[in-house]
Amino acid sequence: MRVFAALSLPEGLAGALQPGLPEIPADVRAIPAARWHLTLAFYGDADDEMLECLQRKLQRRLGRWSGGGIRVRVSGGGAF
């Protein structure tokens, strides 16, 4: 299983971004805008044990965060 940490986009943001993006080539498999996200970290292939370890670490880090909302400026992108 491929594992990554990501932030979901607020509702409607992906649709608002779509018109400014270049045309997707026919040989590229596109995902629906509703599934777009910002990848924070990509861990690659993981077995169940590694997945559980990553989940615990992420929960600890998020548990320490006491901030409100965050501001994000996007200035590039990619696909894989």
N, C-alpha and C positions, 0 to 999 in steps of 0.2 A: 504494500500500500504506500502511495506517495503522500508525504505529510508536509504541511506548511502552516504557518500562522498568518492570518489575514484579518483585515477589517472589512466588514460589509459596507457598502455605500449606502448613504441615506436614500430613502425612497425617492425616486424621480431624478436623482443625480445622473445615473447612467444614461437615461433617456435624454437628458439635457446635454450631455457630452457627445453623444453619438453623431449629431450633424457635423461636428468639427473634425471628425476622424476621417482618415483616407479610406478609400474603397478597399474592401477586403478581397484579396485575390481569390479566384475560384478554387485553387488548390489548398486553401487554408481552411481548417475546420474552425468555424466561429462558434462561440457560446452565446446564448441569449444575454442581452444587457442586464436582465434581472439577476444573473449569476456573476456579474463583474464584481471585483473586489480589489483591494490594495494588499499585495503580498508583503508581509513584514519580514518573514524568514522562510526559507525553503530548506527542509531537512532531508529531502530525498526519500528513498525507500526505507520503511521502518517496519519492524515486526511488532507484535503486540506489546512486548516488554518495553521496547524503546518508546512506543506510543504512550504507554502509561507514564513513563518517566518524563516525557516532554509535557504531558498534560499536568502533572504535579508541579513542574517548574513554572509553567505558564500561570497556573492558579496562584502560586506563591507570589509571583511578580505582580500579577493583577491585584492581588489582595493588599499589596503595599501601596498601590496607587490610590491617592485620595483626591486627585484633581477633578475638576469639572470636565466640561467638553474640551476638545482639542481642536486646534486650527491646523489645517494641512494645506500646503501649496504644492500642486502637482506641476512638474515642469518636464515631463518626458514620459515615456512609457515603453512597453515592450510586450512581447508575447512569446510563449513557448509551447 
